[in-house]
Structure formats: C-alpha cells, structure tokens
C-alpha cells in the first residue's frame, strides 16, 4: 500500500481485510500488526465518505469473518498455552482406547515425576 493512497476507503479497506485474512490463516502475527494503522486510516476515510449499502454489507461480512478467525486464533493459542503448561507440570501418561472405544491410560504416572537414585 502506497504512502499516498487516494482510493476510496471502502476499496482500500476491502483489500486490507483480504490481506488480514491471509495473514491470519498463515499465522503471520507481524503482518496483522502492521495492517492495523492502514485499516484505521481506511476506516477514517470510510466515515467521511460512506459506501452504498451493498459495499457496506460486503465489508461488514469480511470484518465479521476476520473477527471469527481472530477469535479462533486466540482460542487456539490459549489451548496450546494450556497444553504446554500441563506438560511442564506433569508428564502425561500414554493414553489409548480399549476394545469398547473408551479412553484408557496404559501407564499412569500418579502425578509425581519418577525419582532417580
């Protein structure tokens, strides 16, 4: 995106939202962060010259889509963080399934790490 971008706010925001989606899907946190100022400028232009209802509806859909993706990314990161915390606190037992499909543990560590002599 150029320093002096004279396109309409809706067109610019549409492009930014597509780039943001791609960055979210690729896990490119730095790109997401760098897009924020450009997105704010496009929103300011959008306020001064609002698009028609169809264009506004399309933008709203992309904003909501990206919001859901960002929320899923946040939840995934939180889940990974919890899993790493659990692994640090207690070694996991080998888990498998029995003949009836019930989850079972083959060797439970009992919560205490093994002691060495």
MDAnalysis code that builds the backbone (N, CA, C; Angstrom):
import MDAnalysis as mda
import numpy as np

u = mda.Universe.empty(351, n_residues=117, atom_resindex=np.repeat(np.arange(117), 3), trajectory=True)
u.add_TopologyAttr("name", ["N", "CA", "C"] * 117)
u.add_TopologyAttr("resid", np.arange(1, 118))
u.add_TopologyAttr("resname", ["UNK", "UNK", "UNK", "UNK", "UNK", "UNK", "UNK", "UNK", "UNK", "UNK", "UNK", "UNK", "UNK", "UNK", "UNK", "UNK", "UNK", "UNK", "UNK", "UNK", "UNK", "UNK", "UNK", "UNK", "UNK", "UNK", "UNK", "UNK", "UNK", "UNK", "UNK", "UNK", "UNK", "UNK", "UNK", "UNK", "UNK", "UNK", "UNK", "UNK", "UNK", "UNK", "UNK", "UNK", "UNK", "UNK", "UNK", "UNK", "UNK", "UNK", "UNK", "UNK", "UNK", "UNK", "UNK", "UNK", "UNK", "UNK", "UNK", "UNK", "UNK", "UNK", "UNK", "UNK", "UNK", "UNK", "UNK", "UNK", "UNK", "UNK", "UNK", "UNK", "UNK", "UNK", "UNK", "UNK", "UNK", "UNK", "UNK", "UNK", "UNK", "UNK", "UNK", "UNK", "UNK", "UNK", "UNK", "UNK", "UNK", "UNK", "UNK", "UNK", "UNK", "UNK", "UNK", "UNK", "UNK", "UNK", "UNK", "UNK", "UNK", "UNK", "UNK", "UNK", "UNK", "UNK", "UNK", "UNK", "UNK", "UNK", "UNK", "UNK", "UNK", "UNK", "UNK", "UNK", "UNK"])
u.atoms.positions = np.array([
    [0.846, -1.170, 0.000],
    [0.000, 0.000, 0.000],
    [0.889, 1.228, 0.000],
    [0.618, 2.171, -0.865],
    [1.422, 3.381, -1.024],
    [1.185, 4.348, 0.125],
    [2.156, 5.241, 0.290],
    [2.050, 6.245, 1.344],
    [0.855, 7.163, 1.090],
    [0.676, 7.564, -0.169],
    [-0.452, 8.416, -0.527],
    [-1.431, 7.599, -1.348],
    [-2.383, 7.015, -0.679],
    [-3.364, 6.156, -1.328],
    [-4.656, 6.954, -1.465],
    [-5.034, 7.258, -2.720],
    [-6.194, 8.100, -2.964],
    [-7.451, 7.302, -3.318],
    [-7.379, 5.995, -3.176],
    [-8.569, 5.200, -3.466],
    [-9.632, 5.443, -2.408],
    [-10.822, 5.022, -2.732],
    [-11.932, 5.142, -1.786],
    [-11.639, 4.289, -0.550],
    [-12.160, 4.706, 0.583],
    [-11.963, 3.968, 1.827],
    [-12.490, 2.551, 1.756],
    [-13.625, 2.352, 1.096],
    [-14.218, 1.015, 1.001],
    [-13.327, 0.071, 0.214],
    [-12.795, 0.547, -0.899],
    [-11.916, -0.280, -1.738],
    [-10.640, -0.632, -0.979],
    [-10.058, 0.348, -0.318],
    [-8.838, 0.127, 0.455],
    [-9.098, -0.836, 1.608],
    [-10.170, -0.614, 2.333],
    [-10.490, -1.479, 3.464],
    [-10.752, -2.905, 2.997],
    [-11.427, -3.059, 1.874],
    [-11.686, -4.384, 1.323],
    [-10.377, -5.131, 1.070],
    [-9.425, -4.448, 0.470],
    [-8.115, -5.055, 0.192],
    [-7.390, -5.400, 1.495],
    [-7.430, -4.505, 2.453],
    [-6.760, -4.738, 3.740],
    [-7.377, -5.938, 4.456],
    [-8.695, -6.038, 4.424],
    [-9.360, -7.167, 5.084],
    [-8.978, -8.497, 4.436],
    [-8.816, -8.505, 3.110],
    [-8.363, -9.723, 2.433],
    [-6.931, -10.068, 2.824],
    [-6.083, -9.059, 2.902],
    [-4.690, -9.288, 3.321],
    [-4.634, -9.756, 4.774],
    [-5.505, -9.186, 5.613],
    [-5.558, -9.578, 7.016],
    [-5.981, -11.038, 7.146],
    [-6.981, -11.439, 6.365],
    [-7.438, -12.833, 6.385],
    [-6.303, -13.782, 6.026],
    [-5.579, -13.460, 4.959],
    [-4.459, -14.305, 4.538],
    [-3.400, -14.388, 5.645],
    [-3.121, -13.269, 6.288],
    [-2.124, -13.247, 7.363],
    [-2.591, -14.079, 8.558],
    [-3.872, -14.009, 8.874],
    [-4.410, -14.802, 9.985],
    [-4.263, -16.285, 9.675],
    [-4.647, -16.673, 8.465],
    [-4.582, -18.083, 8.075],
    [-3.146, -18.605, 8.035],
    [-2.196, -17.721, 7.756],
    [-0.789, -18.108, 7.705],
    [-0.094, -17.947, 9.062],
    [-0.805, -17.372, 10.042],
    [-0.198, -17.154, 11.358],
    [0.875, -16.079, 11.347],
    [0.749, -15.110, 10.461],
    [1.737, -14.035, 10.335],
    [1.339, -12.869, 11.243],
    [1.674, -12.995, 12.512],
    [1.287, -12.002, 13.513],
    [1.862, -10.626, 13.197],
    [3.074, -10.588, 12.680],
    [3.699, -9.300, 12.370],
    [2.939, -8.570, 11.265],
    [2.436, -9.299, 10.275],
    [1.676, -8.686, 9.187],
    [0.351, -8.133, 9.724],
    [-0.302, -8.906, 10.577],
    [-1.570, -8.463, 11.173],
    [-1.355, -7.147, 11.916],
    [-0.282, -7.084, 12.668],
    [0.020, -5.871, 13.437],
    [0.318, -4.690, 12.520],
    [1.061, -4.929, 11.441],
    [1.406, -3.839, 10.522],
    [0.194, -3.328, 9.745],
    [-0.822, -4.156, 9.563],
    [-2.016, -3.736, 8.825],
    [-2.926, -2.814, 9.643],
    [-2.777, -2.830, 10.949],
    [-3.674, -2.069, 11.818],
    [-3.716, -0.569, 11.502],
    [-2.580, 0.125, 11.385],
    [-2.660, 1.568, 11.072],
    [-3.337, 1.840, 9.729],
    [-3.046, 1.020, 8.719],
    [-3.677, 1.216, 7.405],
    [-5.177, 0.976, 7.493],
    [-5.571, 0.008, 8.294],
    [-7.002, -0.277, 8.465],
    [-7.690, 0.900, 9.151],
    [-7.038, 1.486, 10.140],
    [-7.609, 2.652, 10.831],
    [-7.760, 3.838, 9.887],
    [-6.756, 4.066, 9.026],
    [-6.851, 5.169, 8.055],
    [-7.999, 4.928, 7.073],
    [-8.144, 3.694, 6.624],
    [-9.225, 3.365, 5.689],
    [-10.585, 3.562, 6.354],
    [-10.689, 3.198, 7.623],
    [-11.942, 3.403, 8.352],
    [-12.264, 4.885, 8.499],
    [-11.235, 5.696, 8.736],
    [-11.450, 7.147, 8.816],
    [-11.992, 7.691, 7.488],
    [-11.406, 7.234, 6.372],
    [-11.889, 7.657, 5.055],
    [-13.316, 7.178, 4.820],
    [-13.603, 5.981, 5.314],
    [-14.939, 5.396, 5.156],
    [-15.982, 6.234, 5.901],
    [-15.605, 6.762, 7.059],
    [-16.524, 7.608, 7.833],
    [-16.858, 8.900, 7.078],
    [-15.841, 9.444, 6.418],
    [-16.049, 10.695, 5.692],
    [-16.864, 10.514, 4.417],
    [-16.742, 9.350, 3.814],
    [-17.461, 9.078, 2.573],
    [-17.964, 7.643, 2.593],
    [-19.092, 7.392, 3.249],
    [-19.611, 6.028, 3.391],
    [-19.998, 5.426, 2.038],
    [-19.754, 4.133, 1.873],
    [-20.129, 3.460, 0.632],
    [-21.630, 3.169, 0.608],
    [-22.101, 2.650, -0.531],
    [-23.510, 2.270, -0.613],
    [-23.767, 1.043, 0.265],
    [-25.021, 0.701, 0.413],
    [-25.415, -0.392, 1.308],
    [-24.833, -1.741, 0.941],
    [-24.713, -2.019, -0.352],
    [-24.173, -3.308, -0.792],
    [-22.701, -3.425, -0.400],
    [-21.917, -2.380, -0.708],
    [-20.492, -2.394, -0.373],
    [-20.297, -2.454, 1.137],
    [-21.124, -1.732, 1.863],
    [-21.035, -1.742, 3.319],
    [-21.336, -3.135, 3.873],
    [-22.336, -3.802, 3.297],
    [-22.671, -5.165, 3.718],
    [-21.534, -6.142, 3.448],
    [-20.866, -5.987, 2.313],
    [-19.732, -6.852, 1.987],
    [-18.577, -6.625, 2.958],
    [-18.326, -5.358, 3.275],
    [-17.267, -5.050, 4.239],
    [-17.605, -5.611, 5.616],
    [-18.857, -5.459, 6.018],
    [-19.288, -5.972, 7.324],
    [-19.061, -7.491, 7.385],
    [-19.393, -8.179, 6.293],
    [-19.186, -9.630, 6.240],
    [-17.720, -10.002, 6.396],
    [-16.832, -9.262, 5.748],
    [-15.406, -9.545, 5.850],
    [-14.871, -9.227, 7.247],
    [-15.365, -8.144, 7.828],
    [-14.942, -7.794, 9.187],
    [-15.374, -8.888, 10.169],
    [-16.600, -9.358, 10.033],
    [-17.096, -10.419, 10.918],
    [-16.323, -11.720, 10.707],
    [-16.044, -12.043, 9.432],
    [-15.261, -13.243, 9.116],
    [-13.894, -13.164, 9.774],
    [-13.207, -12.037, 9.613],
    [-11.883, -11.881, 10.210],
    [-11.954, -11.908, 11.736],
    [-13.022, -11.350, 12.286],
    [-13.203, -11.399, 13.735],
    [-13.321, -12.833, 14.237],
    [-14.077, -13.655, 13.506],
    [-14.201, -15.074, 13.888],
    [-12.850, -15.786, 13.765],
    [-12.113, -15.483, 12.702],
    [-10.795, -16.093, 12.533],
    [-9.839, -15.677, 13.648],
    [-9.866, -14.396, 14.002],
    [-9.010, -13.920, 15.086],
    [-9.386, -14.565, 16.415],
    [-10.674, -14.738, 16.648],
    [-11.122, -15.391, 17.881],
    [-10.677, -16.854, 17.900],
    [-10.778, -17.531, 16.758],
    [-10.321, -18.924, 16.674],
    [-8.811, -18.994, 16.896],
    [-8.076, -18.018, 16.356],
    [-6.633, -17.974, 16.562],
    [-6.318, -17.778, 18.038],
    [-7.038, -16.867, 18.683],
    [-6.818, -16.624, 20.105],
    [-7.112, -17.872, 20.931],
    [-8.214, -18.551, 20.606],
    [-8.578, -19.766, 21.341],
    [-7.536, -20.863, 21.122],
    [-7.038, -20.977, 19.904],
    [-6.008, -21.972, 19.617],
    [-4.726, -21.697, 20.376],
    [-4.345, -20.437, 20.433],
    [-3.146, -20.075, 21.188],
    [-3.327, -20.345, 22.681],
    [-4.500, -20.029, 23.198],
    [-4.776, -20.292, 24.618],
    [-4.739, -21.792, 24.899],
    [-5.287, -22.586, 23.989],
    [-5.282, -24.032, 24.152],
    [-3.850, -24.578, 24.133],
    [-3.047, -24.085, 23.209],
    [-1.658, -24.527, 23.137],
    [-0.897, -24.129, 24.397],
    [-1.185, -22.937, 24.895],
    [-0.534, -22.475, 26.116],
    [-0.910, -23.373, 27.303],
    [-2.175, -23.735, 27.404],
    [-2.625, -24.632, 28.474],
    [-1.970, -26.003, 28.362],
    [-1.872, -26.500, 27.139],
    [-1.259, -27.809, 26.915],
    [0.207, -27.793, 27.311],
    [0.919, -26.735, 26.944],
    [2.328, -26.621, 27.320],
    [2.484, -26.528, 28.837],
    [1.581, -25.805, 29.463],
    [1.614, -25.691, 30.927],
    [1.399, -27.066, 31.569],
    [0.450, -27.824, 31.059],
    [0.174, -29.154, 31.594],
    [1.369, -30.079, 31.395],
    [2.023, -29.979, 30.273],
    [3.187, -30.825, 30.013],
    [4.347, -30.486, 30.939],
    [4.495, -29.211, 31.270],
    [5.557, -28.806, 32.185],
    [5.267, -29.272, 33.615],
    [3.990, -29.256, 33.996],
    [3.621, -29.580, 35.369],
    [3.622, -31.080, 35.642],
    [3.231, -31.882, 34.679],
    [3.108, -33.324, 34.919],
    [3.320, -34.070, 33.609],
    [4.232, -35.026, 33.629],
    [4.391, -35.816, 32.418],
    [3.112, -36.591, 32.124],
    [2.740, -36.647, 30.884],
    [1.486, -37.313, 30.552],
    [1.681, -38.816, 30.418],
    [0.642, -39.521, 30.751],
    [0.640, -40.975, 30.607],
    [0.308, -41.320, 29.164],
    [0.667, -42.510, 28.763],
    [0.320, -42.972, 27.431],
    [-1.160, -43.307, 27.423],
    [-1.904, -42.634, 26.572],
    [-3.343, -42.852, 26.514],
    [-3.698, -43.578, 25.224],
    [-4.652, -44.474, 25.348],
    [-5.124, -45.233, 24.196],
    [-6.601, -45.542, 24.400],
    [-7.173, -46.367, 23.538],
    [-8.585, -46.715, 23.631],
    [-8.711, -48.229, 23.767],
    [-9.677, -48.650, 24.578],
    [-9.893, -50.087, 24.728],
    [-10.815, -50.595, 23.620],
    [-11.172, -51.877, 23.678],
    [-11.976, -52.506, 22.627],
    [-13.359, -51.870, 22.491],
    [-13.854, -51.244, 23.562],
    [-15.179, -50.612, 23.523],
    [-15.103, -49.124, 23.176],
    [-13.910, -48.640, 22.858],
    [-13.764, -47.247, 22.458],
    [-13.611, -46.282, 23.609],
    [-13.438, -46.801, 24.832],
    [-13.245, -45.922, 25.988],
    [-11.779, -45.539, 26.110],
    [-11.556, -44.316, 26.491],
    [-10.194, -43.827, 26.664],
    [-9.602, -44.438, 27.925],
    [-8.366, -44.900, 27.849],
    [-7.712, -45.505, 28.999],
    [-6.243, -45.118, 29.021],
    [-5.656, -45.198, 30.187],
    [-4.255, -44.851, 30.361],
    [-3.464, -46.133, 30.559],
    [-2.411, -46.324, 29.789],
    [-1.608, -47.538, 29.914],
    [-0.645, -47.477, 31.085],
    [-0.110, -46.316, 31.344],
    [0.819, -46.205, 32.468],
    [0.642, -44.849, 33.126],
    [-0.086, -44.811, 34.183],
    [-0.351, -43.566, 34.889],
    [0.853, -43.226, 35.747],
    [1.297, -41.978, 35.660],
    [2.471, -41.564, 36.427],
    [2.112, -41.212, 37.864],
    [0.825, -41.135, 38.175],
    [0.416, -40.857, 39.546],
    [0.627, -39.417, 39.988],
    [0.964, -38.555, 39.081],
    [1.096, -37.150, 39.433],
    [2.490, -36.755, 39.874],
    [3.313, -37.691, 40.282],
    [4.672, -37.407, 40.717],
    [5.642, -37.820, 39.624],
    [6.606, -36.974, 39.334],
    [7.616, -37.405, 38.366],
    [8.443, -38.534, 38.956],
    [8.942, -39.431, 38.132],
    [9.743, -40.551, 38.664],
    [11.002, -40.030, 39.365],
    [11.349, -40.698, 40.459],
    [12.530, -40.290, 41.228],
    [13.708, -41.141, 40.781],
    [14.841, -40.501, 40.697],
    [16.049, -41.213, 40.284],
    [16.952, -41.437, 41.493],
    [17.654, -42.524, 41.462],
    [18.557, -42.863, 42.563],
    [19.894, -42.195, 42.386],
])
